[in-house]
Structures are given as structure tokens and as C-alpha cells.
Amino acid sequence: MKILANDGISQSGITALEKEGFEVFTTNVAKEQLSNFINEKGITGLLVRSATEVRKELIDTCKSLKLIGRGGVGMDNIDVDYAKNKGIHVINTPAASSESVAELVFAHLYGGVRFLYDSNRNMPLDGDTKFKQLKKSYGQGRELRGSTLGIIGFGRIGQATAKIALGVGMKVVYYDPYLEECSLELTFFDNQSVSFSLKSSTKETLLQTSDFITVHVPSQKDYVIGTKEFNLMKHGAGIINAARGGVIDEVALIDAIESKRVSFAGLDVFESEPSPEIRILMHPSISLTPHIGAATGEAQNRIGLELAEQITKLLK
């Protein structure tokens, strides 16, 4: 059987699949040629990440497909229900990238409270001539320890983010309408562990009490954070979105930053991705990354191995 990993797959995943007798293609086939390639090669399984869309038209024209896999969590780029109704397996890897995304959230948080996103822009330009002025500009940082992190959406990634926050010494509040209570266990390098019991807050309370907010929800029809929510936030709060573009109203975000309601934002995903708005890209109070939450070697190895395990179980 043949597998096409159109957006790539780790070598560990390729090795595991080949060991089970699968032939793996890692050619990146353009959208216009994808159905022809699948049909000509007799592809049984199509693996994608966020770049390739698998819509009804592609599913209808590719009769050899028995499985569609998403290397990651969200599957909004796949017509999941339609594929399942056609008898096609649809899989993803919800646990493999949680820690990597959570660490990126904290990269944005630490960079935000110490102005690294702006300092790294200006030091190369003016560091040799305006060193003292820059030192003064960036000398009003904050510590994360002792502050409150509000987490909207408390699935695997939200919980992984909470564990880092607790380890840092932050207070954690979360809002998740599907999870009233949650127990988290932090395990350390010497095998010691500490358990925490948390209960879901209301969204309004979270917004009003959190010093920093991070959003971890699937793609939504409506904004999770818009003008109403920004107006409820503590003055000077910071906000991070490493979930999905369109979760935060970016126009309202700019307004909130300009009015000082929000002190900084960290964005890994964008409403108009893959062509983010210039006002977002150029804003001096926004920390930016190009949708790299799961893009670590460790996460990609876990994703590849998890996909290979599921494919072997379902197709052999």
C-alpha cells in the first residue's frame, strides 16, 4: 500500500511505515495536480498538515483513498464527516505536539513581558548609537511569576500550557464549557511529582482577573475574543494565540493595543493566513511567528510515529 505525505513526515515516521511494508511518497504535490497524482500512483493514505486541504471534490475523485491523516490537532482543512461517510478513515495526532505548542506560548509570553519582540527589531538598527535610550525604553519589564494566566480551552495543549505556568509559579485559571474539573500532575527530572486540582472559571471572570490570556480552541464560526471580551480584560493584559487564525478579532486586537487595554500580543496564527495583514506584521507591540507551534524536531518525530502506528492498525 502507498502513502503520500504531502506536507512532509519525519524520518522516524517513514521508517516505521516502511518497516510495515508501506511505500511512502514525500513529494509535495500542488493542489491542481493532487488528484491526478493520487489516482496514478494508487495512493491508499493521504497525510497532510495545515498546508494541504482535503475537500469533497478531492475525496470524490480519488477512489483509492482509504485513509486521510492530519499531522497535528485541528482538522478544519479536511472535510472530516464527508470522508467518514464515504468509508474513509480520518485520523490525527492530538497528543503529539502539545508540549511544543505550550513552549511556544511561553516563548511569546517571556518575550512579551521583556519587550524582546521589539528590542530584537531595534537593537540591530540603533544599538550602537542609542544604547542608553533603548535600555530605558525596555527597562520596565514584568515577571511572570506570581501573575495569573487565563487559559481559554483546556484540552491537551491548554493543560500542557498550564503545567508550564504552574512550574513557573503562576496562578492558573481556565475556562472550558466541556471540562468542569481537571487534575494536573507535574513530574520533574528526579521523578518527584506535584498534583494540582483546578475548576473551570466563567469566561467573564477569567477575562477580568487574568494578567495574561492564551487561547486554545478549535476553529470557530465566531470570534472567541472580540471587542466585548477585550473591554472586560484587565488594563495592560497580554494575549497569545497559538491555536487558529480567526479565534481573535485582529481589528479589535489592534484597537485594544492602541487604547492600552492590551499591552502586547503574541500571534502564531492569523485570520488571513498565509498572508497576514500588514498592520499586524508591522505593529511594534505584537510578537510574531509563522504558525510554528508544532514545528519542533521532537514533536514531528512523535507525530510521525503516531501516524505510522494508527495507519498500521487501520490498514493492515
C-alpha positions in Angstrom: 0.0 0.0 0.0 1.1 3.5 -0.8 1.1 6.6 1.5 1.5 10.2 0.3 2.8 12.6 3.0 2.0 15.7 1.0 3.2 18.2 3.7 6.1 16.0 4.8 6.6 13.5 7.6 9.5 12.8 9.9 12.1 10.2 9.0 11.0 8.2 12.1 7.5 8.0 10.6 8.8 7.0 7.2 11.0 4.3 8.7 8.1 2.9 10.8 5.8 2.8 7.8 8.3 1.2 5.5 9.1 -1.4 8.2 5.4 -2.4 8.0 5.6 -2.7 4.2 4.1 0.6 3.1 5.6 2.7 0.3 5.9 6.3 1.3 5.9 9.3 -1.0 7.0 12.7 0.3 6.6 14.6 -2.9 4.8 17.9 -2.3 2.1 17.8 -5.0 0.4 21.1 -5.9 -3.4 21.3 -5.3 -4.1 21.3 -9.0 -2.2 18.0 -9.6 -3.1 16.2 -6.3 -6.0 14.1 -7.5 -4.1 13.0 -10.6 -1.1 12.0 -8.6 -3.2 10.0 -6.1 -5.0 8.2 -8.9 -2.0 7.5 -11.0 0.0 6.1 -8.0 -2.9 4.3 -6.4 -2.4 6.1 -3.1 -4.1 4.5 -0.2 -3.4 7.0 2.5 -3.0 10.8 2.3 -1.2 12.6 5.1 -1.3 16.3 5.4 -0.5 19.1 7.9 -2.0 22.5 7.7 -1.0 23.4 4.1 -3.0 20.9 2.1 -6.8 20.9 2.0 -8.8 17.7 1.6 -12.2 18.8 0.4 -15.2 16.9 -1.0 -14.1 17.3 -4.6 -10.7 15.7 -3.9 -12.3 12.9 -1.9 -14.8 12.2 -4.7 -12.2 12.0 -7.4 -9.7 9.7 -5.5 -11.3 6.3 -5.3 -8.2 4.6 -4.0 -8.1 6.6 -0.7 -8.9 4.6 2.4 -7.3 6.9 5.0 -6.7 10.6 5.5 -4.3 11.7 8.3 -3.6 15.1 9.8 -0.2 15.5 11.4 -1.5 17.8 14.2 -4.6 18.5 16.2 -7.2 20.6 14.3 -8.7 19.1 11.1 -10.5 22.2 9.7 -8.6 21.7 6.4 -10.3 18.3 6.0 -14.0 17.6 5.2 -14.0 15.0 8.0 -17.6 14.0 8.1 -17.9 13.7 4.4 -14.8 11.5 4.3 -16.1 9.3 7.0 -19.5 8.9 5.3 -17.5 7.7 2.3 -16.0 4.9 4.4 -12.6 6.6 4.7 -10.6 6.6 7.9 -9.7 10.1 9.2 -7.0 10.3 11.9 -5.0 13.0 13.6 -2.3 13.2 16.4 -3.9 15.2 19.2 -1.3 14.5 21.8 2.0 14.7 19.9 2.5 18.4 19.6 1.0 19.7 22.9 4.3 20.4 24.7 5.8 22.1 21.7 2.9 24.5 21.3 2.8 25.2 25.1 6.5 26.1 25.0 5.9 28.5 22.1 3.2 30.2 24.1 5.8 30.8 26.8 8.3 32.0 24.3 5.8 34.7 23.3 5.0 35.4 27.0 8.6 35.8 28.1 9.4 37.9 25.0 6.3 40.0 25.7 7.0 40.9 29.3 10.6 41.8 28.5 9.9 43.5 25.1 12.1 41.1 23.2 9.8 41.3 20.1 10.6 45.0 19.8 14.1 45.0 21.2 15.2 42.5 18.6 14.0 44.8 15.9 15.6 47.9 17.2 19.0 46.8 18.6 20.4 45.9 15.2 19.3 49.3 13.9 20.2 51.6 16.9 22.0 49.5 19.4 25.4 51.2 18.7 24.1 54.8 18.8 21.1 54.7 21.1 22.0 52.1 23.6 21.1 54.1 26.7 17.8 55.2 25.2 16.9 51.6 24.3 17.9 50.4 27.8 15.5 52.9 29.3 12.7 52.0 26.8 12.9 48.3 27.6 13.7 48.7 31.3 10.1 48.4 32.6 9.6 44.7 32.2 7.5 42.4 34.3 7.9 38.9 35.9 5.6 36.1 35.1 6.0 34.5 38.5 3.1 35.5 40.8 0.8 36.7 37.9 -2.3 35.0 36.7 -2.5 33.1 33.4 -6.0 32.6 31.9 -6.4 29.7 29.6 -9.4 29.5 27.3 -9.8 25.9 26.1 -8.4 23.3 28.4 -7.7 20.3 26.2 -4.3 18.7 25.8 -2.5 21.9 24.7 -4.2 24.1 27.3 -3.3 21.6 30.0 0.3 21.4 28.8 0.5 25.2 28.9 -1.0 25.2 32.5 1.7 22.8 33.6 4.5 25.2 32.5 2.7 28.1 34.1 2.4 26.2 37.4 6.1 25.3 37.3 7.0 29.0 36.7 5.0 30.0 39.8 1.9 31.5 38.1 -1.7 31.1 39.2 -3.8 29.4 36.6 -7.4 29.9 35.8 -9.2 28.2 32.9 -12.5 28.3 31.0 -13.8 25.3 29.2 -17.5 24.6 28.9 -16.8 20.9 28.4 -14.4 20.3 31.3 -15.7 21.4 34.8 -12.8 20.0 36.8 -9.3 18.8 36.0 -6.3 17.3 37.9 -2.8 18.0 36.6 0.3 16.2 37.7 3.7 17.9 37.2 6.5 15.4 37.0 10.1 16.6 37.5 13.5 15.4 36.4 14.1 13.4 39.6 10.7 11.7 39.4 9.1 13.8 42.1 5.6 15.0 41.2 3.1 17.5 42.4 -0.7 17.4 41.7 -3.0 20.3 41.2 -6.8 20.3 41.1 -8.4 23.1 39.1 -12.0 24.0 38.3 -13.4 25.8 35.3 -14.0 29.5 35.8 -16.5 31.6 33.8 -15.2 33.3 30.7 -16.1 36.7 32.2 -14.2 36.0 35.4 -11.2 34.8 33.5 -11.1 37.9 31.3 -11.4 40.2 34.3 -8.8 38.5 36.5 -6.1 37.3 34.2 -2.8 39.2 33.7 -2.2 37.1 30.6 -4.6 35.1 28.4 -3.8 32.3 26.0 -6.4 30.7 23.7 -6.5 27.0 22.8 -9.7 26.2 21.0 -10.5 24.7 17.6 -11.5 26.8 14.6 -14.8 28.7 15.3 -17.6 30.3 13.3 -17.4 33.4 15.6 -14.6 35.2 17.4 -13.8 33.9 20.8 -12.1 37.2 21.7 -13.6 40.3 20.2 -14.4 43.9 21.2 -16.6 42.8 24.1 -14.0 40.5 25.5 -11.2 43.0 25.2 -13.3 45.5 27.1 -13.6 43.1 30.0 -9.8 42.4 30.3 -7.6 43.9 32.9 -5.8 47.0 31.8 -2.4 46.1 30.4 -3.1 42.4 29.9 -1.2 40.4 27.3 -2.8 37.9 25.0 -1.4 34.9 23.0 -3.0 33.0 20.1 -1.2 29.8 19.0 -4.5 28.0 18.2 -6.2 29.0 15.0 -6.5 32.2 12.9 -9.9 33.8 13.3 -10.2 32.9 17.0 -9.2 36.5 17.8 -10.7 39.6 16.0 -7.5 41.2 14.8 -9.1 44.6 14.1 -10.4 44.6 17.7 -7.0 43.5 18.9 -5.3 46.4 17.2 -7.8 48.8 18.8 -7.2 47.2 22.2 -3.5 47.6 21.9 -3.8 51.2 20.7 -6.0 52.0 23.7 -3.5 50.4 26.1 -6.1 47.8 27.2 -3.7 45.2 25.9 0.0 45.7 26.4 1.2 43.1 23.9 0.0 40.2 21.8 1.8 37.1 20.6 0.4 35.5 17.4 1.5 32.3 15.8 -1.7 32.1 13.6 -3.6 34.7 11.6 -7.0 35.5 10.2 -5.7 35.9 6.7 -3.0 33.3 6.8 -0.9 32.7 4.8 -0.9 36.4 4.0 -1.2 38.2 7.4 -2.3 41.8 7.4 0.4 44.4 7.2 -1.0 46.2 10.3 -0.4 43.1 12.3 3.0 42.4 10.8 4.3 45.9 11.4 2.8 46.6 14.8 5.6 47.2 17.4 3.6 45.6 20.2 2.9 42.2 18.6 5.3 39.2 18.8 5.1 37.2 15.6 5.8 33.6 14.5 4.7 31.9 11.2 2.5 29.1 12.5 5.3 27.0 14.0 3.6 25.8 17.2 4.2 22.1 16.4 7.4 22.7 14.4 10.0 21.1 16.7 12.0 18.0 15.9 10.6 16.2 18.9 7.0 17.0 18.1 7.5 15.9 14.4 9.0 12.6 15.5 6.1 11.9 17.8 3.6 12.9 15.1 5.3 10.6 12.5 5.4 7.7 14.9 1.8 8.2 16.0 0.6 8.4 12.4 2.5 5.3 11.5 1.0 3.4 14.4 -2.5 4.3 13.5 -2.1 3.7 9.8 -0.7 0.2 10.5 -3.5 -0.6 12.9 -6.3 0.6 10.4 -4.9 -0.6 7.1 -3.2 -3.8 7.9 
